[in-house]
């Protein structure tokens, strides 16, 4: 990937893993944002789980690339032993960092791909397989090895998979897995997508989304049923 290669050629960094003492694990939490109101809940879900040595990296941009350039900039600056990612309208589960930190200690140097829960209750990944639509940004726990990281920067070539910015998460993790080794798929849910980490709030959001869907369907039926007047 040209973006990742040029970055690695331009900046030589020592991997934070090279300086880890014992089993110390520190997270660089990467959050691109457009400044949405939902960012408050996102950051709250992170702040309550941070430990000494962790860092929270946030970049606001409006590049129209799903936050990929912002992620790349933040990855280049990251100093933690492991990279984790979150979007600005999603939240980590309450025990996400403890789960991922334990994984990082038990499987040093390995990529972890966890699961996430959608607002409608569905859980992804569906099968422990590295493929598009089965993995997403919020699921990754990646050793911070600068020379062995894929790129988040999309190619301008529309014929390339990297020319489609909405699949950059897959491109990043697939290239990183090629460089670092096959990921380990884990059953634990570490993120809630378009919803809240608190169960009661999540249940309310799910009910509200169902009611909204019913109302939209009812309006559609009424619109189709009204039709033009008969002459």
C-alpha positions as CSV (number, residue, x, y, z in Angstrom):
1,X,0.0,0.0,0.0
2,X,1.6,3.2,-1.2
3,X,0.4,5.4,1.8
4,X,1.7,3.0,4.4
5,X,5.0,2.5,2.5
6,X,5.7,6.2,2.1
7,X,4.9,6.8,5.8
8,X,7.3,4.0,6.9
9,X,10.0,5.3,4.6
10,X,9.7,8.9,5.9
11,X,9.5,8.1,9.6
12,X,11.5,5.4,11.4
13,X,10.1,4.7,14.8
14,X,11.0,2.2,17.5
15,X,8.1,0.0,18.3
16,X,6.6,0.6,21.7
17,X,6.6,-3.2,22.1
18,X,10.4,-3.1,22.1
19,X,10.5,-1.1,25.3
20,X,7.7,-3.0,27.2
21,X,8.6,-3.9,30.7
22,X,7.2,-7.3,31.8
23,X,3.6,-7.5,30.7
24,X,2.8,-3.8,30.6
25,X,0.2,-3.0,28.0
26,X,-0.7,0.5,27.1
27,X,-3.4,1.5,24.6
28,X,-3.4,4.3,22.0
29,X,-7.1,4.9,21.5
30,X,-7.7,6.4,18.0
31,X,-10.9,8.4,17.5
32,X,-11.6,10.5,14.4
33,X,-14.6,12.8,14.6
34,X,-16.6,15.3,12.7
35,X,-17.6,16.9,16.0
36,X,-20.9,15.1,16.4
37,X,-22.9,15.4,19.7
38,X,-22.5,11.6,20.1
39,X,-18.8,12.1,20.7
40,X,-19.5,12.9,24.3
41,X,-20.8,9.4,25.0
42,X,-17.9,7.9,23.0
43,X,-15.3,9.7,25.0
44,X,-17.1,8.8,28.3
45,X,-16.9,5.1,27.4
46,X,-13.2,5.5,26.9
47,X,-12.2,7.8,29.8
48,X,-13.7,5.5,32.5
49,X,-11.4,2.7,31.3
50,X,-8.1,4.4,30.8
51,X,-5.1,3.3,32.9
52,X,-1.7,5.0,33.4
53,X,0.3,4.9,30.2
54,X,-2.8,4.9,27.9
55,X,-3.4,7.8,25.6
56,X,-6.5,9.1,23.9
57,X,-5.9,10.6,20.4
58,X,-8.8,12.5,18.8
59,X,-8.7,14.4,15.5
60,X,-11.5,16.4,14.1
61,X,-11.8,16.6,10.3
62,X,-14.4,16.8,7.6
63,X,-12.5,15.1,4.8
64,X,-15.4,13.0,3.6
65,X,-13.3,9.8,3.8
66,X,-15.0,8.2,6.9
67,X,-12.2,9.5,9.1
68,X,-9.4,7.4,7.4
69,X,-6.9,10.2,6.9
70,X,-7.5,11.3,10.6
71,X,-6.9,7.7,11.7
72,X,-3.7,7.5,9.8
73,X,-2.4,10.7,11.3
74,X,-3.2,9.5,14.8
75,X,-1.6,6.1,14.2
76,X,1.6,7.8,13.1
77,X,1.7,9.6,16.5
78,X,0.7,6.7,18.7
79,X,3.1,5.6,21.4
80,X,1.1,2.9,23.1
81,X,2.0,-0.8,22.8
82,X,-1.4,-1.5,21.2
83,X,-3.8,0.4,18.9
84,X,-7.5,0.3,19.4
85,X,-10.1,2.3,17.4
86,X,-13.5,3.8,17.9
87,X,-15.9,5.9,15.8
88,X,-17.5,9.0,17.2
89,X,-21.0,7.7,17.3
90,X,-20.2,4.3,18.9
91,X,-19.1,3.3,22.4
92,X,-16.9,0.7,24.1
93,X,-18.6,-1.8,26.4
94,X,-17.8,-1.3,30.1
95,X,-15.3,-4.0,30.3
96,X,-13.8,-3.7,26.8
97,X,-10.3,-2.4,27.9
98,X,-9.9,-5.0,30.6
99,X,-10.8,-7.8,28.1
100,X,-8.5,-6.5,25.4
101,X,-5.7,-5.8,27.9
102,X,-5.9,-9.3,29.2
103,X,-5.8,-10.6,25.6
104,X,-2.7,-8.5,24.8
105,X,-0.9,-9.9,27.8
106,X,-1.8,-13.5,27.1
107,X,-1.1,-13.2,23.4
108,X,1.9,-10.8,23.0
109,X,2.4,-9.7,19.4
110,X,-0.9,-11.1,18.2
111,X,-3.8,-9.2,16.6
112,X,-7.1,-9.6,18.4
113,X,-10.5,-9.2,16.6
114,X,-13.3,-9.0,19.0
115,X,-17.1,-8.7,18.5
116,X,-19.5,-5.7,18.4
117,X,-23.2,-5.5,19.0
118,X,-25.5,-3.5,16.7
119,X,-28.5,-1.5,17.9
120,X,-30.9,-4.2,16.7
121,X,-29.1,-6.8,18.8
122,X,-27.1,-8.5,16.0
123,X,-23.5,-9.4,16.7
124,X,-20.5,-9.1,14.3
125,X,-18.3,-11.0,13.6
126,X,-20.6,-13.8,12.4
127,X,-17.9,-16.3,11.6
128,X,-14.2,-16.1,12.7
129,X,-13.2,-15.1,9.2
130,X,-11.3,-12.1,7.9
131,X,-13.5,-10.8,5.2
132,X,-15.3,-7.6,4.2
133,X,-18.6,-6.9,6.1
134,X,-17.5,-9.3,8.8
135,X,-15.0,-7.0,10.6
136,X,-15.0,-3.4,11.6
137,X,-12.8,-0.7,13.1
138,X,-14.2,-0.9,16.6
139,X,-13.2,-4.6,16.9
140,X,-9.4,-4.4,16.5
141,X,-6.7,-4.7,19.1
142,X,-3.4,-4.3,17.1
143,X,0.2,-4.5,18.3
144,X,1.8,-1.1,17.5
145,X,4.6,-2.3,15.2
146,X,5.1,0.7,12.9
147,X,6.9,-1.3,10.2
148,X,4.1,-3.9,10.2
149,X,0.9,-1.8,10.0
150,X,-1.4,-1.5,7.0
151,X,-2.6,1.9,5.8
152,X,-5.9,3.7,6.5
153,X,-5.3,6.1,3.6
154,X,-7.4,5.4,0.6
155,X,-5.9,5.3,-2.9
156,X,-7.4,7.7,-5.5
157,X,-7.6,4.9,-7.9
158,X,-11.3,4.0,-8.2
159,X,-10.4,0.5,-9.5
160,X,-8.6,-0.3,-6.2
161,X,-10.3,-1.6,-3.1
162,X,-8.5,1.2,-1.3
163,X,-10.4,3.6,-3.7
164,X,-13.5,2.9,-1.6
165,X,-13.0,4.5,1.8
166,X,-15.8,2.6,3.5
167,X,-13.7,-0.6,3.3
168,X,-10.5,1.0,4.6
169,X,-11.0,-0.8,7.9
170,X,-10.8,-4.2,6.2
171,X,-7.9,-3.1,4.0
172,X,-6.0,-1.9,7.1
173,X,-6.5,-5.1,9.1
174,X,-5.9,-7.4,6.2
175,X,-2.6,-5.8,5.3
176,X,-1.6,-5.7,9.0
177,X,-2.4,-9.4,9.3
178,X,-0.3,-10.1,6.3
179,X,2.6,-8.4,8.0
180,X,2.1,-9.5,11.6
181,X,0.4,-12.9,11.2
182,X,-3.2,-14.2,11.3
183,X,-5.5,-12.6,13.9
184,X,-7.1,-14.3,16.8
185,X,-10.9,-14.0,16.8
186,X,-12.5,-13.6,20.2
187,X,-16.1,-14.0,21.3
188,X,-16.2,-11.1,23.7
189,X,-18.3,-8.1,22.7
190,X,-16.2,-4.9,23.2
191,X,-18.3,-2.3,21.3
192,X,-21.9,-1.1,20.9
193,X,-22.7,0.4,17.5
194,X,-25.0,3.4,17.2
195,X,-26.0,2.7,20.7
196,X,-25.1,3.1,24.4
197,X,-22.9,0.9,26.6
198,X,-25.5,1.1,29.3
199,X,-28.1,-1.7,29.0
200,X,-31.1,0.3,30.0
201,X,-30.4,3.1,27.6
202,X,-29.6,0.6,24.9
203,X,-33.0,-1.0,25.4
204,X,-34.8,2.3,25.2
205,X,-32.8,3.2,22.0
206,X,-33.8,-0.1,20.4
207,X,-37.5,0.4,21.3
208,X,-37.4,3.9,19.9
209,X,-35.8,2.7,16.6
210,X,-38.6,0.1,16.3
211,X,-41.3,2.7,16.9
212,X,-39.7,5.1,14.4
213,X,-39.5,2.3,11.8
214,X,-43.2,1.5,12.3
215,X,-44.1,5.2,11.9
216,X,-42.1,5.4,8.7
217,X,-43.8,2.3,7.3
218,X,-47.3,3.7,8.3
219,X,-46.6,7.0,6.6
220,X,-45.4,5.2,3.4
221,X,-48.6,3.1,3.4
222,X,-50.8,6.1,3.8
223,X,-49.0,8.0,1.1
224,X,-49.4,5.1,-1.4
225,X,-53.0,4.6,-0.3
226,X,-54.0,8.3,-0.8
227,X,-53.2,8.2,-4.6
228,X,-54.6,10.8,-7.1
229,X,-58.3,11.6,-6.8
230,X,-60.7,9.7,-9.1
231,X,-62.3,11.9,-11.8
